[in-house]
Amino acid sequence: MIHTYNISGMTCGGCKLSVEKYLEKVNYVTNVDVDLEKAEAQVTMNQHIQTETLKNALPEKYHLSERHEQNVFSTKTIVSERDEEKNKIEQLKPLLLIFFYIATASMLLHYKNWTWNGFMLDFMGLFYIVFSFFKMLDLRGFSESFRIYDPLANQVPTYGKVYPFIETALGIMFLMRYQIKIALIITIVVLGLTTIGVIKTLLDKKSIRCACLGTALKLPMTEATFIENAIMITMAVLMLVN
């Protein structure tokens, strides 16, 4: 018999092999086939195995859950979708809080002499510094997660490793008001490339982790990731036009 399960927490090919290795050790499991992009695992077994047993076989980094076919006429499906939305908001809470604090700090820096340009420059600078900090905590893990959806990092792995340093440099340039025009152009190019990958991921409805805050916080790839990049790109364009 073959059962399909959802697997969250996988970020690279190494994770795929790790999940397969642990699940294949479970008694009565004869074969495991993991699809990284779909975040699924097909488990072949010669005897029924409790889902809890398979869950316990995996390290805490990964979470296994049963995949249920949706029935549009089922009330349970509606409740499940509501729970999923609520869970998504909970997962995005760290990202929303970071945005709130960055925006608040940027406004406080200019509360006496308010200017939109000053606010946007400080917002972008603090954004880059804070987000690069989280990526720096696990450079290897970030680059492996980032290359899954960023088109350039996928083709040039080294780009994923230097990306946090690019963010740090851009943050310093904005905060120090140094070569702002160059920093704005780089922002549009860099975040534009990432946004292309984000849009493709959302359209394909793939369940992967967003690498915007590195691996320190587990964030799902959602519309919020697109909005995050869109805000920065919009600010950069407005600054260039002005």
C-alpha positions, -999 to 999 in steps of 0.1 A, spaced: 0 0 0 11 36 -8 3 66 13 11 102 6 21 127 34 28 164 35 63 172 48 72 207 60 107 219 70 126 207 39 148 233 23 173 215 0 183 182 -15 200 172 17 167 175 36 151 153 10 177 126 14 175 129 52 137 125 53 139 94 30 166 79 52 147 83 85 114 71 71 130 40 54 142 29 89 106 25 101 94 -11 103 72 -22 74 83 7 52 96 -7 19 101 25 -1 101 63 4 99 88 -25 101 125 -14 92 153 -38 110 185 -25 90 209 -46 56 196 -37 68 190 0 53 155 -2 65 120 6 51 88 -9 56 60 15 52 24 4 44 -1 33 35 -37 35 14 -31 66 -5 -1 79 16 23 100 2 49 123 9 85 112 23 93 147 49 66 142 62 82 110 61 116 127 83 104 156 108 89 131 117 123 118 139 150 136 120 180 150 131 201 120 106 182 98 68 179 103 48 151 87 10 152 83 -16 132 64 -27 145 31 -65 146 27 -84 149 -5 -106 179 -4 -144 176 -7 -160 209 -17 -193 198 -1 -176 189 32 -179 213 62 -147 199 76 -129 212 45 -141 248 52 -130 245 88 -97 232 78 -91 261 54 -100 286 81 -75 269 105 -49 270 78 -53 307 73 -52 313 110 -20 292 112 -5 312 83 -11 345 101 6 331 133 36 320 113 39 355 97 37 373 130 75 377 134 77 392 99 48 416 106 63 426 139 97 433 123 80 455 97 62 474 124 93 481 144 113 491 114 85 515 102 81 529 138 119 535 142 121 552 108 92 575 117 107 584 151 140 594 134 121 621 116 93 631 139 107 666 143 116 673 107 94 650 87 103 641 51 91 612 30 125 608 14 142 606 48 117 581 61 120 559 30 158 559 31 159 550 68 132 524 63 151 507 35 184 509 54 170 494 86 152 468 65 184 456 49 204 456 81 178 437 102 170 411 75 207 405 67 214 399 104 189 370 104 205 355 73 240 358 87 230 335 116 231 305 92 247 315 59 248 279 46 211 272 55 200 305 40 218 300 7 203 265 3 168 278 10 172 309 -12 184 290 -42 151 270 -43 132 301 -55 156 328 -65 165 323 -102 200 338 -100 209 319 -68 196 287 -84 221 292 -113 250 307 -94 251 292 -58 278 316 -47 253 345 -51 232 330 -23 262 330 0 271 367 -7 235 379 -8 234 388 30 266 408 26 250 427 -3 220 435 19 243 447 47 262 470 22 230 484 8 217 491 44 248 510 53 246 530 20 210 541 27 216 549 63 248 569 56 232 585 24 261 572 4 257 567 -34 220 565 -30 212 563 -67 235 532 -71 219 516 -40 184 522 -54 193 506 -88 209 476 -71 177 472 -49 154 472 -79 176 446 -97 182 423 -67 147 423 -53 132 423 -88 150 389 -95 138 375 -62 103 387 -68 102 368 -101 110 336 -82 84 344 -55 57 350 -81 65 317 -98 64 298 -65 30 313 -56 15 306 -90 28 270 -89 13 267 -54 45 252 -40 48 248 -2 83 260 6 100 281 33 107 317 27 144 326 33 138 363 39 146 358 76 171 330 70 166 298 89 162 313 124 125 317 119 103 293 99 82 314 75 60 300 47 63 314 12 31 335 10 17 366 -6 34 385 23 68 378 8 57 393 -25 43 424 -7 75 428 13 96 429 -19 70 451 -37 72 477 -10 110 480 -12 109 481 -50 82 507 -50 102 529 -26 133 525 -47 114 535 -79 98 565 -62 132 577 -49 148 574 -83 119 593 -100 122 621 -75 
